[in-house]
């Protein structure tokens, strides 16, 4: 067993990082790990951190390996924002932490799992730390692509690119690590398009599988303008329900814990001003987190829809290519029969445009309505 066991389908990346962990001559002070969503960027970063701190360069069993991978090691700082962006105050704190010598290990390691979410001012606040590196401090930055990170940061980092892992490798990981039934693991890996995190969720959460099925079924019901508006509202509603289900219990627990830490009575109808201000700050943070999560849920739904129209195009062309949605044969046949190849491509373009608009802060419902109008079945117009 090694720390690289869960970094699936990334042989070149593992070879590069493990060689650097074992040979100081191959090390540098900043690494930029890029790859598509679900490729395992943060998993690779944590494994690399463990390999750097492990006396055996990543055995996977020692205290250093275990604590580095779970983020509890004293010399490992992990930034995994749940908000829309990483603010300048957070970046300044990281730059301050980077100046400290390692406390127990050979390196002080700072992992930023969402470097693409650094605001421009936050990125500028990190530049000095990257331009004037401190000995024994290593930065591990993760982002979807080079273009998602400002040029001044990526020019000061060594780039390592991850690829989308094969579906069978993801399925094997689910079986081995999460004890998922092999048939379910194969379905989840294929449906998630090799996104490791989503595959795990689909395999273990029946509600997530039902919501995905409902999202795909919408495509066969968009005939009129009214159907398009209803489908957009349904997509937004699915995202809201999933966001609420995911955050309600955690939000309540966080508020309860904060009140206990402040010595306040959770049952009191009113609280002193200093407690109200901290509760208000927490609620604001939770709202930001919910906004991001809701957008992420919508984006996942759109990726699922995109795979559906892609499959319909494959079916129509009769190409011997593996389908993502093999359990939706009837719906795929309907779409392949109803649309021409050019119209299927136009549908895929409309979905891609909706994703870009939502990423650019267009209200999701408006972007979804514009998209679903373009997805209407031709013969029912």
Secondary structure as a PSIPRED ss2 file (coil, helix, strand):
# PSIPRED VFORMAT (PSIPRED V4.0)

   1 X C   1.000  0.000  0.000
   2 X C   1.000  0.000  0.000
   3 X C   1.000  0.000  0.000
   4 X C   1.000  0.000  0.000
   5 X C   1.000  0.000  0.000
   6 X C   1.000  0.000  0.000
   7 X C   1.000  0.000  0.000
   8 X C   1.000  0.000  0.000
   9 X C   1.000  0.000  0.000
  10 X C   1.000  0.000  0.000
  11 X H   0.000  1.000  0.000
  12 X H   0.000  1.000  0.000
  13 X H   0.000  1.000  0.000
  14 X H   0.000  1.000  0.000
  15 X H   0.000  1.000  0.000
  16 X H   0.000  1.000  0.000
  17 X H   0.000  1.000  0.000
  18 X H   0.000  1.000  0.000
  19 X H   0.000  1.000  0.000
  20 X H   0.000  1.000  0.000
  21 X H   0.000  1.000  0.000
  22 X H   0.000  1.000  0.000
  23 X C   1.000  0.000  0.000
  24 X H   0.000  1.000  0.000
  25 X H   0.000  1.000  0.000
  26 X H   0.000  1.000  0.000
  27 X C   1.000  0.000  0.000
  28 X C   1.000  0.000  0.000
  29 X C   1.000  0.000  0.000
  30 X E   0.000  0.000  1.000
  31 X E   0.000  0.000  1.000
  32 X E   0.000  0.000  1.000
  33 X E   0.000  0.000  1.000
  34 X E   0.000  0.000  1.000
  35 X C   1.000  0.000  0.000
  36 X C   1.000  0.000  0.000
  37 X C   1.000  0.000  0.000
  38 X C   1.000  0.000  0.000
  39 X C   1.000  0.000  0.000
  40 X C   1.000  0.000  0.000
  41 X H   0.000  1.000  0.000
  42 X H   0.000  1.000  0.000
  43 X H   0.000  1.000  0.000
  44 X H   0.000  1.000  0.000
  45 X H   0.000  1.000  0.000
  46 X H   0.000  1.000  0.000
  47 X H   0.000  1.000  0.000
  48 X H   0.000  1.000  0.000
  49 X H   0.000  1.000  0.000
  50 X H   0.000  1.000  0.000
  51 X H   0.000  1.000  0.000
  52 X H   0.000  1.000  0.000
  53 X H   0.000  1.000  0.000
  54 X C   1.000  0.000  0.000
  55 X C   1.000  0.000  0.000
  56 X C   1.000  0.000  0.000
  57 X C   1.000  0.000  0.000
  58 X C   1.000  0.000  0.000
  59 X C   1.000  0.000  0.000
  60 X C   1.000  0.000  0.000
  61 X C   1.000  0.000  0.000
  62 X C   1.000  0.000  0.000
  63 X H   0.000  1.000  0.000
  64 X H   0.000  1.000  0.000
  65 X H   0.000  1.000  0.000
  66 X H   0.000  1.000  0.000
  67 X H   0.000  1.000  0.000
  68 X H   0.000  1.000  0.000
  69 X H   0.000  1.000  0.000
  70 X H   0.000  1.000  0.000
  71 X C   1.000  0.000  0.000
  72 X C   1.000  0.000  0.000
  73 X C   1.000  0.000  0.000
  74 X C   1.000  0.000  0.000
  75 X C   1.000  0.000  0.000
  76 X E   0.000  0.000  1.000
  77 X E   0.000  0.000  1.000
  78 X E   0.000  0.000  1.000
  79 X E   0.000  0.000  1.000
  80 X C   1.000  0.000  0.000
  81 X C   1.000  0.000  0.000
  82 X C   1.000  0.000  0.000
  83 X C   1.000  0.000  0.000
  84 X C   1.000  0.000  0.000
  85 X C   1.000  0.000  0.000
  86 X E   0.000  0.000  1.000
  87 X C   1.000  0.000  0.000
  88 X H   0.000  1.000  0.000
  89 X H   0.000  1.000  0.000
  90 X H   0.000  1.000  0.000
  91 X H   0.000  1.000  0.000
  92 X H   0.000  1.000  0.000
  93 X H   0.000  1.000  0.000
  94 X H   0.000  1.000  0.000
  95 X H   0.000  1.000  0.000
  96 X H   0.000  1.000  0.000
  97 X H   0.000  1.000  0.000
  98 X H   0.000  1.000  0.000
  99 X C   1.000  0.000  0.000
 100 X C   1.000  0.000  0.000
 101 X C   1.000  0.000  0.000
 102 X C   1.000  0.000  0.000
 103 X C   1.000  0.000  0.000
 104 X C   1.000  0.000  0.000
 105 X C   1.000  0.000  0.000
 106 X C   1.000  0.000  0.000
 107 X C   1.000  0.000  0.000
 108 X E   0.000  0.000  1.000
 109 X E   0.000  0.000  1.000
 110 X E   0.000  0.000  1.000
 111 X E   0.000  0.000  1.000
 112 X E   0.000  0.000  1.000
 113 X C   1.000  0.000  0.000
 114 X C   1.000  0.000  0.000
 115 X H   0.000  1.000  0.000
 116 X H   0.000  1.000  0.000
 117 X H   0.000  1.000  0.000
 118 X E   0.000  0.000  1.000
 119 X C   1.000  0.000  0.000
 120 X H   0.000  1.000  0.000
 121 X H   0.000  1.000  0.000
 122 X H   0.000  1.000  0.000
 123 X H   0.000  1.000  0.000
 124 X H   0.000  1.000  0.000
 125 X H   0.000  1.000  0.000
 126 X H   0.000  1.000  0.000
 127 X H   0.000  1.000  0.000
 128 X H   0.000  1.000  0.000
 129 X H   0.000  1.000  0.000
 130 X H   0.000  1.000  0.000
 131 X H   0.000  1.000  0.000
 132 X C   1.000  0.000  0.000
 133 X C   1.000  0.000  0.000
 134 X C   1.000  0.000  0.000
 135 X C   1.000  0.000  0.000
 136 X C   1.000  0.000  0.000
 137 X E   0.000  0.000  1.000
 138 X E   0.000  0.000  1.000
 139 X E   0.000  0.000  1.000
 140 X E   0.000  0.000  1.000
 141 X E   0.000  0.000  1.000
 142 X E   0.000  0.000  1.000
 143 X E   0.000  0.000  1.000
 144 X C   1.000  0.000  0.000
 145 X C   1.000  0.000  0.000
 146 X H   0.000  1.000  0.000
 147 X H   0.000  1.000  0.000
 148 X H   0.000  1.000  0.000
 149 X C   1.000  0.000  0.000
 150 X C   1.000  0.000  0.000
 151 X H   0.000  1.000  0.000
 152 X H   0.000  1.000  0.000
 153 X H   0.000  1.000  0.000
 154 X H   0.000  1.000  0.000
 155 X C   1.000  0.000  0.000
 156 X C   1.000  0.000  0.000
 157 X C   1.000  0.000  0.000
 158 X E   0.000  0.000  1.000
 159 X E   0.000  0.000  1.000
 160 X E   0.000  0.000  1.000
 161 X E   0.000  0.000  1.000
 162 X C   1.000  0.000  0.000
 163 X C   1.000  0.000  0.000
 164 X C   1.000  0.000  0.000
 165 X C   1.000  0.000  0.000
 166 X C   1.000  0.000  0.000
 167 X H   0.000  1.000  0.000
 168 X H   0.000  1.000  0.000
 169 X H   0.000  1.000  0.000
 170 X H   0.000  1.000  0.000
 171 X H   0.000  1.000  0.000
 172 X H   0.000  1.000  0.000
 173 X H   0.000  1.000  0.000
 174 X H   0.000  1.000  0.000
 175 X H   0.000  1.000  0.000
 176 X H   0.000  1.000  0.000
 177 X H   0.000  1.000  0.000
 178 X H   0.000  1.000  0.000
 179 X C   1.000  0.000  0.000
 180 X C   1.000  0.000  0.000
 181 X C   1.000  0.000  0.000
 182 X H   0.000  1.000  0.000
 183 X H   0.000  1.000  0.000
 184 X H   0.000  1.000  0.000
 185 X H   0.000  1.000  0.000
 186 X H   0.000  1.000  0.000
 187 X H   0.000  1.000  0.000
 188 X H   0.000  1.000  0.000
 189 X H   0.000  1.000  0.000
 190 X H   0.000  1.000  0.000
 191 X H   0.000  1.000  0.000
 192 X C   1.000  0.000  0.000
 193 X C   1.000  0.000  0.000
 194 X C   1.000  0.000  0.000
 195 X C   1.000  0.000  0.000
 196 X H   0.000  1.000  0.000
 197 X H   0.000  1.000  0.000
 198 X H   0.000  1.000  0.000
 199 X H   0.000  1.000  0.000
 200 X H   0.000  1.000  0.000
 201 X H   0.000  1.000  0.000
 202 X H   0.000  1.000  0.000
 203 X H   0.000  1.000  0.000
 204 X H   0.000  1.000  0.000
 205 X C   1.000  0.000  0.000
 206 X H   0.000  1.000  0.000
 207 X H   0.000  1.000  0.000
 208 X H   0.000  1.000  0.000
 209 X H   0.000  1.000  0.000
 210 X H   0.000  1.000  0.000
 211 X H   0.000  1.000  0.000
 212 X H   0.000  1.000  0.000
 213 X H   0.000  1.000  0.000
 214 X H   0.000  1.000  0.000
 215 X H   0.000  1.000  0.000
 216 X H   0.000  1.000  0.000
 217 X H   0.000  1.000  0.000
 218 X H   0.000  1.000  0.000
 219 X H   0.000  1.000  0.000
 220 X H   0.000  1.000  0.000
 221 X H   0.000  1.000  0.000
 222 X C   1.000  0.000  0.000
 223 X C   1.000  0.000  0.000
 224 X C   1.000  0.000  0.000
 225 X H   0.000  1.000  0.000
 226 X H   0.000  1.000  0.000
 227 X H   0.000  1.000  0.000
 228 X H   0.000  1.000  0.000
 229 X H   0.000  1.000  0.000
 230 X H   0.000  1.000  0.000
 231 X H   0.000  1.000  0.000
 232 X H   0.000  1.000  0.000
 233 X H   0.000  1.000  0.000
 234 X H   0.000  1.000  0.000
 235 X H   0.000  1.000  0.000
 236 X H   0.000  1.000  0.000
 237 X H   0.000  1.000  0.000
 238 X H   0.000  1.000  0.000
 239 X H   0.000  1.000  0.000
 240 X H   0.000  1.000  0.000
 241 X H   0.000  1.000  0.000
 242 X H   0.000  1.000  0.000
 243 X H   0.000  1.000  0.000
 244 X H   0.000  1.000  0.000
 245 X H   0.000  1.000  0.000
 246 X H   0.000  1.000  0.000
 247 X H   0.000  1.000  0.000
 248 X H   0.000  1.000  0.000
 249 X H   0.000  1.000  0.000
 250 X H   0.000  1.000  0.000
 251 X H   0.000  1.000  0.000
 252 X H   0.000  1.000  0.000
 253 X H   0.000  1.000  0.000
 254 X H   0.000  1.000  0.000
 255 X H   0.000  1.000  0.000
 256 X H   0.000  1.000  0.000
 257 X H   0.000  1.000  0.000
 258 X H   0.000  1.000  0.000
 259 X H   0.000  1.000  0.000
 260 X H   0.000  1.000  0.000
 261 X H   0.000  1.000  0.000
 262 X C   1.000  0.000  0.000
 263 X C   1.000  0.000  0.000
 264 X C   1.000  0.000  0.000
 265 X C   1.000  0.000  0.000
 266 X C   1.000  0.000  0.000
 267 X C   1.000  0.000  0.000
 268 X C   1.000  0.000  0.000
 269 X C   1.000  0.000  0.000
 270 X C   1.000  0.000  0.000
 271 X C   1.000  0.000  0.000
 272 X C   1.000  0.000  0.000
 273 X H   0.000  1.000  0.000
 274 X H   0.000  1.000  0.000
 275 X H   0.000  1.000  0.000
 276 X H   0.000  1.000  0.000
 277 X H   0.000  1.000  0.000
 278 X H   0.000  1.000  0.000
 279 X H   0.000  1.000  0.000
 280 X H   0.000  1.000  0.000
 281 X H   0.000  1.000  0.000
 282 X H   0.000  1.000  0.000
 283 X H   0.000  1.000  0.000
 284 X H   0.000  1.000  0.000
 285 X H   0.000  1.000  0.000
 286 X H   0.000  1.000  0.000
 287 X H   0.000  1.000  0.000
 288 X H   0.000  1.000  0.000
 289 X H   0.000  1.000  0.000
 290 X H   0.000  1.000  0.000
 291 X H   0.000  1.000  0.000
 292 X H   0.000  1.000  0.000
 293 X H   0.000  1.000  0.000
 294 X H   0.000  1.000  0.000
 295 X H   0.000  1.000  0.000
 296 X H   0.000  1.000  0.000
 297 X H   0.000  1.000  0.000
 298 X H   0.000  1.000  0.000
 299 X H   0.000  1.000  0.000
 300 X H   0.000  1.000  0.000
 301 X H   0.000  1.000  0.000
 302 X H   0.000  1.000  0.000
 303 X H   0.000  1.000  0.000
 304 X H   0.000  1.000  0.000
 305 X H   0.000  1.000  0.000
 306 X H   0.000  1.000  0.000
 307 X H   0.000  1.000  0.000
 308 X H   0.000  1.000  0.000
 309 X H   0.000  1.000  0.000
 310 X H   0.000  1.000  0.000
 311 X H   0.000  1.000  0.000
 312 X H   0.000  1.000  0.000
 313 X H   0.000  1.000  0.000
 314 X H   0.000  1.000  0.000
 315 X H   0.000  1.000  0.000
 316 X H   0.000  1.000  0.000
 317 X H   0.000  1.000  0.000
 318 X C   1.000  0.000  0.000
 319 X C   1.000  0.000  0.000
 320 X C   1.000  0.000  0.000
 321 X C   1.000  0.000  0.000
 322 X C   1.000  0.000  0.000
 323 X C   1.000  0.000  0.000
 324 X C   1.000  0.000  0.000
 325 X C   1.000  0.000  0.000
 326 X C   1.000  0.000  0.000
 327 X C   1.000  0.000  0.000
 328 X C   1.000  0.000  0.000
 329 X H   0.000  1.000  0.000
 330 X H   0.000  1.000  0.000
 331 X H   0.000  1.000  0.000
 332 X H   0.000  1.000  0.000
 333 X H   0.000  1.000  0.000
 334 X H   0.000  1.000  0.000
 335 X H   0.000  1.000  0.000
 336 X H   0.000  1.000  0.000
 337 X H   0.000  1.000  0.000
 338 X H   0.000  1.000  0.000
 339 X C   1.000  0.000  0.000
 340 X C   1.000  0.000  0.000
 341 X H   0.000  1.000  0.000
 342 X H   0.000  1.000  0.000
 343 X H   0.000  1.000  0.000
 344 X H   0.000  1.000  0.000
 345 X H   0.000  1.000  0.000
 346 X H   0.000  1.000  0.000
 347 X H   0.000  1.000  0.000
 348 X H   0.000  1.000  0.000
 349 X H   0.000  1.000  0.000
 350 X H   0.000  1.000  0.000
 351 X H   0.000  1.000  0.000
 352 X H   0.000  1.000  0.000
 353 X H   0.000  1.000  0.000
 354 X H   0.000  1.000  0.000
 355 X H   0.000  1.000  0.000
 356 X H   0.000  1.000  0.000
 357 X H   0.000  1.000  0.000
 358 X H   0.000  1.000  0.000
 359 X H   0.000  1.000  0.000
 360 X C   1.000  0.000  0.000
 361 X C   1.000  0.000  0.000
 362 X C   1.000  0.000  0.000
 363 X C   1.000  0.000  0.000
 364 X H   0.000  1.000  0.000
 365 X H   0.000  1.000  0.000
 366 X H   0.000  1.000  0.000
 367 X H   0.000  1.000  0.000
 368 X H   0.000  1.000  0.000
 369 X H   0.000  1.000  0.000
 370 X H   0.000  1.000  0.000
 371 X H   0.000  1.000  0.000
 372 X H   0.000  1.000  0.000
 373 X H   0.000  1.000  0.000
 374 X H   0.000  1.000  0.000
 375 X C   1.000  0.000  0.000
 376 X C   1.000  0.000  0.000
 377 X C   1.000  0.000  0.000
 378 X H   0.000  1.000  0.000
 379 X H   0.000  1.000  0.000
 380 X H   0.000  1.000  0.000
 381 X C   1.000  0.000  0.000
